[in-house]
Amino acid sequence: MKQRERTRTWPSKSNGSRFKSLPLESLASRPSTKSKPKPLPLQSPVLVSPTTSSDFSTLPHDVVIKIAATFTVPNLQSASLVCRSWRDALKPLREAMLFLRWGKQFKHGKAGVKPNLEKALNSFLKGAARGSTLAMVDAGLVYWEMGKKEEGIKLYKKAADLGDAAGQCNLGISYLQAEPPDLKEAVKWLHRASLAGHVRAQYQLALCMHQGRGVDHNIQEAARWYLKAAEGGYVRAMYNTALCYTSGEGLVHSHQQAKKWMKRAADHGHAKAQLDYGLCLFSEGEMIKAVVYLELALRAGEAAAAHVKDVIIQQLSAASRDRAMFLVDHWRALPSSR
């Protein structure tokens, strides 16, 4: 689930460019094989009483939440198998996962359930009350969609403080979109999420560095984060990475790398990348492939693809044109994270 972004792919304002472990006993302390071993005590000193702090179910709830608030269902299932006390301590978070699942069903109308945003929010809030940052983020998204942005930001902040990367990312974007925006706070939270590997945050942080929003303009750092996000599967970052390689801004100019990332973005459904990659193929004489990508771009709303596509079509045989249109009609974008 993702909060909508209003930021363009490539910055519109730039510098003019387009683009216990137990201790081992010492050998000396061991009895000699000739000596009579001493009897063991009735109670070993390493045994732990169930009333001690190893009984995780006695931990304060806020301590458990700090440890496991960001756990997913597989994490909770695995941790709950460690011991009975840990299983008992994690019970509220396992319940939260049920509310999270029900909330998603109500929001998206899954499993035969009719979409109901109010019921979705209610389920997410129950999950959030039990400490799940995943439910906090989803509840925040629903609040945001309802126009209750302050309530959404509060939940993002709570999740972010508990170390949830998605909460940190959404909080950062919320600060970017606030009126007036809080750019320094935005960059702070986007940077934390980026270090945790959140690709959308990495892309947004790169945009901030590229545009000089909340941080000094730094195209080299921006390109580095574009590339990280692209390698993580973020499509918009793939396109910007291609532009950096094309222009030599932030990355060493490389036609090969530019073409590689442009194709990846195009194959994931990025319309501008489809246009640019189609033009690249046209310049290299790959006419049928060029028509395919230009037609895909045109269908996605890139009107600039029409003229070049028509010019190429006139040069192709009827069989080649039919082949190109067949490929377009049966084309499917690769799965993407936007």
N, C-alpha and C positions, 0 to 999 in steps of 0.2 A: 504494500500500500504506500502510495507516495503522494506527498503534497505537491501540488502543481508548481511548476517553475515558470517565472515570467522572464527569465534571463535568456537572451539570445545565445545561439551556439558560439559564434565568434563575436568578441566584443565590438559593439557598434562605435564605441568611443575609444580610440587608441592613438598611437603615434603616427597614424596615417597609413599604416600597413593594411593589407587586406586580411592580411591574415594575423623419636625417639627411636632415631635408630638406636638399638642397644649397643653399648660399647663391647668390643671383643675382649674376652678375658686374655690376659697375658699368659704366655706359655708357662711362665714361672709359677703362676698361681694355681696351675692345674696339679691335681694329686699325682704322685708317682704311681706307676703301674704296680710297684711292689708294696705300696702303702695301702692301708685300708681306707676306702673312701668315706668321707663324713656323710652322715645321713642328711638328706635334704630337709629343710624346714617344712612344716605342715602347710604353710601358706607362702607361696612365692612372692617376693617383694615386687615383681613386675606385674602381678595381677592388679587390675584397676577396679575399684569399687563402683557399682552402678550409680552411686550418689555423687560421684565426682563430676568434673566438667566434661568428661568424655561422653556423658549422656547428652547428646546434641538436642534432644527434645526439650531440655531445660534451658537452652539458650534463649535469651530475649529475642522476640520476633524481629526487632530492628537489626540485630546482629546477623540473623539468618538471611534477612533480605539483602544486607550489604554483600553477603557472600554469593547468594544465588538468585538475585533479582533478575538477572539477564539470562537465566537458564532457559533453554528451549525444552520441548517435550523429551527428546532423546537424552539430554543432559539430566533432567529430573528423574527419568526412569533409571538411568545408570546410577545416579547418586543415591536414589532411594533403595537400591539393592545392597548398599555398603553394610548397613546394619539397621536394626529396628529403630533405634533412637534417631538416626539420621532420616529414616523414612518418616517417622512421626513429625520431625521438625519441618520437613518439606511438604507436609500435607496441604497447607494453605496455597502453596505455589502450584501443586498439582491440581487443586480445585480451580485456580486461576486459569490454567490451560483449558479447562472445560468451558469456562466462561468466554475465553478468547475464541475458542472454536465456534461456540454458539453465536458470538458477536459477528464473526465473519460470515456465518450462514445467513444471519438476518441482514447484514449489509449488502451481500452480493446475491442473495436469493438462491443459495445452494441447498442441496439435499431436499428439494421439494418445499423449501421454506420461502414464503413471499418476502421480498425486500421490505424491511422496516427499519429506518434509520434510528428511530427512538429506541426500539428494542435492542438494536445493535449497540448503541451508546450505553444503554443500561447494563448490558452484558460486559462490555469492555470496562466500565467503571467498577463492576464487581470484581473483575480480574485485577484491575489496578489496585483496588483496596486490599487485596491479598498480597500485593507486593510485586506483581509481574511488570517489568518495564515494557514488555511487548504489548501488554494490554494498555499501559499508559500511553504509548505512542499511538496505538490505534484509536483510543478514545480522543486523544488530541487531534488526530486527523478528522474525526467526525465533527468535533467542535469547530474545527477550522472550516469544514464544508458548510456548517450551519451558520457561519459568520460570527461565531463566538470565539474570536481569536485569542482573547485574553485567557479564557479557560483552557484553550488548547496549548498556549505557551506555558502555562503553569504545569501542565502534565509533561510537556516536552522537557521542561527544566528539571522536574523531579526525576524523570528517566535519565536525563543527561548526567545529573549529579551522581546517579548510581552506576554510571559507566556504560550506558547503552549507546552504542555508536549511532544508531538510527535516530534516537532522541537528540543526540548532540547535533547531528546533521540537520534535522528539522528545526531545532532551536536556532541554529545558525542562519538558516534560510528565512526563518520568521523574523529575525533581527534585520536581515537584508531588506525584507519587504515591509517592515514597519514604517509608519509615517510619524515622525521622521525616522529613517533607518539608524540603527545602532551598529555602525560598521565594525568598530573594534571588538565588540562582543560577538558579532557574527563571525569574524575571522578567528577569534579565539576558539569557539566551539567547532567551527569547520575544521580547524587544524587538529583538534583532539580526535575528531571522528576520522580524519584522514590518516592519522598515525595508527588508528585501529584498523585501517584497511577498508573503510567505507568508500566505495568508488564514487558515489554521487557527491559525497562531501569533498573528495579529492578534485573532482571536476569543478565544483563551485569555488573551492579555494583557489584553483588555478585561474578561474575567471576574475576573482578579486585581485590576484597578483597581476594579471594581464591588464586589468583596467585601473589598477591603483586604488581600489576601493577598500578602505580600512587598513591598508598596508601599502608600503612603497611599491611603485610599479617595478616589476622584475620579471621580464619575459623569460629569462633562463629558468627561474624557479617555477614559473607558470607552465612552461613546456615540460618540465620534469614531472609535475603533477598531472598534466594532461596525459602524458605517456603512461604513468602509473594507473590512472583511471581507465585508459584505453586497454592496457594489458589485463585489467580486471573485468573487462567486458562492457564498459560504459560507452555506448555508441556515439554520443555527442563528442566525447573525448577522442574517439577514434578519428573523427572528422577534423577536429582542431589539431590533433597530432599530425595528420597528413598535411595540413596547411603550414604547420611549423617546419616540417621537412621540405615542403615546396619552396617556402620563402627563405629558409635558413634562419628564421627568427627563433632563438632559444635552443634550436637543435641544428646540427650540422646539415647543410643542404644535401639532400639525397633523393634523387628521382625515384630510385628503387623503393626506398622506405615510404616515400610519399604515396606512391602507387599502391603499395601493399596495404597501408592503412586506409586509403581512400576506398579500395575495393572492399575491405572488411566493413567499413561504415555503410557502403552501398548495399552489400549483401545482407546487412541487418536492417535495411529499410530506410536509411537516411536519404531523404530526397535530394538535398544539395550534393551529397556525395555521389549519388547516382548520376546526376547531371555532369559533375566534374569528371567522374570516371568514364562516362560515355564519351565526353569530349576527348579525353586522353586516348581512348581506344580508337576514336575516329582519326586522331593525328597519327596513330601508329598503323593505320590501314586495316584495323580489325572491324570491318563494316557491320557484319551481322551482330556481333557482340555489342558494338556501339549502339545500334538500333535498339537492342533489348534494354540497355540501361537508360537510354534517352527516353524511350517509351515509358519505362517505369517511373522516371522522374516526372514526365509529363502527367501521367495519371495521378501522381502524388501532389500535383499543383505547381510544378516548376515549368511555367509557360515558356521560358527561354529555351527549353529543349526542343520545341516544335520545329523551328526553322531548320536546324541542323539535321534533325531526324528526317524531315521531308526531303532535304537535299540528298541524303544517303539513300533513302528509299527509291528515289528515281534511278539510282545507279545499280540497284539490285534486280536480279531476275525474280519472276513471280514465285518460283520455288523458294528462293532465299528469303523473300518477304514473308511468305507463309511460315517458313521455319522460325523466323524471328518472332512473329506474332504468337506462334504456338508456345515458344519459350516464355514469352511474357505472360500469357494467359495461365500458364501452369507454374509460374514462379511463386515461391513462398519465402518470406523474409526469415532469416535465422532468428532464434530467440534472442531477445535483448533485454538489457536493464536500462533502457532509454538512452 
